[in-house]
Amino acid sequence: MKLSVLAVLLSDRPLYQALHFLKEQGVQAVEIGCGGYPGKEHCDPAALLNDVPRFNLFRDNISNSGLELAALSVHGNAVHPEKAVAKTFHDDFVNAVLLAEKMGVDRIVTFSGCPGGSAEDKTPNWVTCAWPDDYLKVLDYQWNDVLIPYWKKMASFAQEHGVTRIALEMHPGFCVYNPETLLKLREAVGGDIIGANFDPSHLYWQGIEPVEAIRYLKGAIHFFHAKDTHLDKHNLSINGVLDTKHYSDPMRSWVFRTVGYGHDSLQWKEMISALRLAGYDDVISIEHEDALMSSEEGLVKAINFLKDIIMFDKPGEMFWA
């Protein structure tokens, strides 16, 4: 396995400085945001694809850093019901695929997206229950009229340009938010290009056990985000898991934390072991979204924590057996 970082938390400095900092910390790979919600501070594919010197500088910054480019991240909502918004996210995804092809990267990290509840809607509609029956009609429209056709088309486009893994982050608020919906879209699209960006932080607060989810998704995990969630037992026992208060509100039922600040090292070791057993012996990429500490402090703590958790070497021969 290799330790990586989603570099958007270092957007306050030029890419070459961010990469140098990560290398000094003992990181082996990097995940770079290139549109959508992660932004384009370090990488604007549309510009790089049309400016040879700028592209060469981008490529050289990565190669000279000694870090592996693990993935391009372009989390967005390309099926947004507002056509102009959807087009922006869609164009970002297309350009990310084209840049990945030029860089020799075969993995894109993104969201499934969430359409409106009907063709007339202007805002996304995330369904969380099956009754009244209106919600089942919404789901039928979202999946069969919008989501599946879109991702069939994009999967074909990606494969034509050398991208063989589209890692969808299972994130509430989007149609793919848990293992079941991930496999539903994977089966509908066909083949194995659709897989999970497995981020346990979004599963913990839904009541999902990450180790069990990893076993369930065996063969369908394309990427892994190392991010934690603290579950506040007091607020959780009163208000449950559906919480729309801002992340800075101390009365939330749950809040994102740096790895190790939501769950202990044993839980993370069990996850890493489960990943290897499930056939994922690949990049573990830190995503920092902890409001209680600075980005740099949270990142350094996460790096040091995971150095002791990740199994970097391949299993050796069982000399004792």
C-alpha positions in Angstrom: 0.0 0.0 0.0 1.0 3.6 -0.4 0.3 6.7 1.6 -1.3 9.6 -0.4 -2.9 13.0 0.3 -5.6 14.9 -1.4 -3.6 18.0 -2.0 -6.5 20.5 -2.0 -5.9 21.3 1.7 -2.5 22.8 0.6 -4.0 25.1 -1.9 -2.6 28.1 0.0 0.8 27.3 -1.7 2.0 26.5 -5.3 1.8 22.9 -6.4 5.6 22.4 -6.3 5.7 23.6 -2.7 2.8 21.4 -1.7 4.4 18.4 -3.3 7.8 19.1 -1.6 6.1 19.4 1.7 4.3 16.1 1.3 7.5 14.4 0.2 9.3 15.7 3.3 6.5 14.2 5.5 7.1 10.8 4.0 4.1 10.7 1.7 4.5 8.5 -1.4 1.7 9.6 -3.7 -0.7 12.5 -4.3 -4.3 13.0 -5.3 -4.9 16.3 -7.1 -8.1 18.2 -7.3 -8.9 19.4 -10.8 -12.4 20.8 -10.8 -15.8 20.4 -9.2 -16.0 21.0 -5.5 -12.2 20.5 -4.9 -11.4 23.5 -7.2 -8.6 24.0 -9.6 -6.0 25.9 -7.6 -3.3 23.3 -8.4 -4.7 21.9 -11.6 -6.9 23.4 -14.3 -7.3 20.7 -17.0 -8.9 23.0 -19.5 -5.9 25.3 -19.3 -3.3 22.5 -19.2 -4.7 20.8 -22.2 -4.4 23.9 -24.3 -1.0 25.2 -23.1 2.0 23.0 -23.8 4.5 24.8 -21.5 2.0 25.0 -18.7 1.2 21.3 -19.0 5.0 20.4 -19.1 5.5 22.4 -15.9 2.6 20.6 -14.2 3.9 17.2 -15.3 7.5 18.0 -14.3 6.5 19.3 -10.9 5.0 15.9 -10.2 7.7 13.8 -11.6 10.4 15.9 -9.9 8.7 15.6 -6.6 9.2 11.8 -6.5 5.5 11.3 -5.7 3.2 9.1 -7.7 0.1 10.7 -9.2 -2.5 8.4 -7.7 -5.7 10.0 -9.0 -7.3 13.1 -10.3 -10.3 14.3 -8.2 -13.2 16.1 -9.8 -16.0 15.7 -7.3 -19.1 17.3 -8.7 -22.8 16.9 -9.7 -22.9 16.5 -13.4 -26.6 15.5 -13.3 -27.6 18.6 -11.4 -31.1 19.7 -12.5 -29.9 23.2 -13.3 -28.5 22.7 -16.8 -25.8 25.4 -16.5 -24.6 24.0 -13.2 -24.6 20.4 -14.6 -22.6 21.5 -17.7 -19.9 23.1 -15.5 -19.5 19.9 -13.5 -19.7 17.7 -16.7 -17.1 19.8 -18.5 -14.8 19.5 -15.5 -15.2 15.7 -15.6 -14.6 15.5 -19.3 -11.4 17.6 -19.0 -10.2 15.6 -16.1 -10.5 12.4 -18.1 -8.6 14.0 -21.0 -5.9 15.2 -18.7 -5.7 11.8 -17.0 -5.2 10.3 -20.5 -2.3 12.7 -21.2 -0.7 12.1 -17.8 -1.1 8.3 -18.0 -3.4 8.1 -15.1 -6.3 5.6 -15.2 -8.3 6.7 -12.1 -10.8 9.5 -11.6 -12.4 10.2 -8.2 -15.9 11.9 -8.2 -19.5 11.8 -7.0 -22.4 10.0 -8.7 -24.4 13.3 -8.5 -28.0 13.8 -7.7 -30.7 15.0 -10.1 -33.9 16.8 -9.2 -37.1 15.0 -8.3 -38.4 15.6 -11.8 -37.5 17.1 -15.1 -39.0 20.4 -13.9 -36.9 20.7 -10.7 -34.2 23.3 -10.2 -32.5 21.8 -7.2 -31.2 18.3 -6.4 -33.6 16.0 -4.4 -31.9 13.4 -2.2 -34.5 10.8 -1.2 -34.1 9.2 2.3 -37.3 7.3 2.6 -39.7 5.1 0.6 -43.0 6.6 1.7 -45.2 8.5 0.7 -45.0 6.8 -2.8 -43.9 10.1 -4.4 -40.4 9.3 -3.3 -40.3 6.0 -5.1 -41.4 7.8 -8.3 -38.5 10.3 -7.7 -36.0 7.5 -7.4 -37.3 5.8 -10.6 -36.9 9.1 -12.5 -33.5 9.8 -11.0 -32.0 6.4 -11.7 -33.6 5.3 -14.9 -34.1 8.6 -16.7 -30.9 10.4 -15.6 -28.3 8.7 -13.6 -27.8 5.4 -15.4 -27.9 6.8 -18.9 -25.4 9.5 -17.9 -22.9 7.2 -16.4 -23.2 4.6 -19.2 -22.2 7.4 -21.5 -19.4 8.7 -19.3 -18.0 5.2 -18.6 -17.8 4.6 -22.4 -16.1 8.0 -22.9 -13.6 7.4 -20.0 -12.6 4.0 -21.3 -12.0 5.4 -24.8 -9.4 7.7 -23.2 -7.7 5.2 -21.0 -9.5 5.8 -17.7 -10.5 2.3 -16.4 -11.5 3.3 -12.9 -14.2 5.8 -11.9 -14.2 5.9 -8.1 -17.5 7.2 -6.9 -17.4 8.5 -3.3 -20.3 7.1 -1.4 -21.6 10.4 0.0 -25.1 11.3 1.4 -26.8 13.9 -0.7 -26.0 12.0 -3.9 -27.7 8.9 -5.4 -24.7 6.7 -4.6 -24.3 7.0 -0.8 -23.8 3.5 0.5 -22.5 0.1 -0.7 -25.8 -1.1 -2.1 -26.4 2.0 -4.3 -22.7 1.8 -5.4 -23.2 -1.8 -6.6 -26.6 -0.9 -8.1 -25.0 1.7 -10.4 -22.0 -0.5 -11.1 -24.3 -3.3 -12.3 -26.5 -1.0 -14.3 -23.5 0.6 -16.1 -21.9 -2.8 -16.7 -18.3 -4.0 -16.5 -16.1 -2.9 -13.6 -15.2 0.7 -14.5 -17.6 2.0 -11.8 -16.3 1.3 -8.3 -16.1 2.9 -4.8 -14.0 5.7 -3.5 -14.3 4.2 0.0 -14.4 7.0 2.6 -15.4 5.6 6.0 -16.2 9.1 7.3 -19.4 9.1 5.3 -20.3 5.6 6.3 -19.8 5.9 10.1 -22.6 8.4 10.7 -25.0 6.4 8.6 -24.5 3.5 11.0 -22.5 1.5 8.5 -19.6 -0.6 9.8 -16.7 0.1 7.4 -15.0 -3.3 7.8 -18.3 -5.1 6.9 -18.8 -2.7 4.0 -15.3 -3.4 2.7 -16.0 -7.1 2.7 -19.3 -6.5 0.9 -17.6 -4.4 -1.8 -14.8 -6.9 -2.5 -13.5 -6.3 -6.0 -15.4 -3.0 -6.4 -13.1 -0.7 -4.4 -11.2 1.6 -6.7 -9.8 4.2 -4.1 -9.7 4.9 -0.4 -10.0 8.2 1.5 -8.6 8.3 5.0 -11.0 10.5 6.9 -12.6 10.0 10.3 -15.9 11.0 11.9 -16.6 11.6 15.6 -20.1 10.4 16.7 -21.5 12.5 19.6 -23.4 10.0 21.7 -25.4 12.6 23.5 -26.6 14.5 20.5 -27.0 11.3 18.5 -29.2 9.7 21.1 -31.5 12.7 20.9 -31.6 13.7 17.3 -30.3 10.6 15.3 -28.0 10.6 12.4 -29.8 13.0 10.0 -28.2 16.3 10.9 -28.3 19.4 8.7 -26.6 21.8 11.1 -23.4 23.4 9.9 -20.2 21.5 10.6 -19.1 24.2 13.0 -22.1 23.7 15.3 -21.1 21.9 18.5 -24.6 20.4 18.9 -24.2 18.2 15.8 -24.8 14.5 16.0 -21.5 13.9 14.2 -18.5 15.8 12.8 -15.6 15.0 10.5 -12.3 14.5 12.2 -8.7 13.7 11.4 -8.0 10.0 11.4 -7.6 8.7 14.9 -9.8 11.4 16.5 -13.1 9.6 15.7 -12.0 6.0 16.0 -9.0 4.4 17.5 -6.0 2.7 15.8 -7.5 -0.8 16.2 -10.5 0.2 14.1 -8.2 1.6 11.4 -5.9 -1.4 11.5 -9.0 -3.6 11.0 -10.0 -1.5 8.0 -6.6 -1.7 6.4 -6.5 -5.5 6.9 -9.9 -5.8 5.5 -8.9 -3.9 2.4 -6.0 -6.2 1.8 -8.2 -9.2 2.2 -10.7 -7.7 -0.2 -8.0 -7.4 -2.8 -7.4 -3.6 -2.4 -3.6 -3.2 -1.9 -3.4 0.3 -3.3 -3.3 3.9 -2.3 -4.6 5.2 1.1 -5.3 8.9 0.5 -5.8 11.4 3.4 -8.6 13.8 3.0 -8.5 16.5 5.8 -11.8 18.1 6.8 -11.3 18.7 10.6 -12.7 22.0 11.8 -11.0 21.6 15.2 -7.4 21.9 14.0 -5.5 23.6 11.3 -5.1 21.9 7.9 -1.3 21.5 8.3 -1.5 20.2 11.9 -4.4 17.8 11.0 -2.5 16.6 8.0 0.7 15.9 9.8 -1.1 14.1 12.6 -2.9 12.0 10.0 0.3 11.1 8.2 2.1 10.1 11.4 -0.9 8.1 12.5 -1.3 6.2 9.2 2.4 5.4 8.9 1.9 3.0 11.8 -1.4 1.6 10.4 -0.7 1.0 6.7 0.9 -2.2 5.6 3.4 -0.9 3.0 5.1 -4.2 2.0 3.6 -7.2 0.3 3.0 -10.2 2.6 6.0 -12.3 2.9 6.3 -16.1 2.9 4.8 -17.7 6.0 8.1 -19.2 7.3 6.4 -20.3 10.5 3.7 -22.3 8.7 
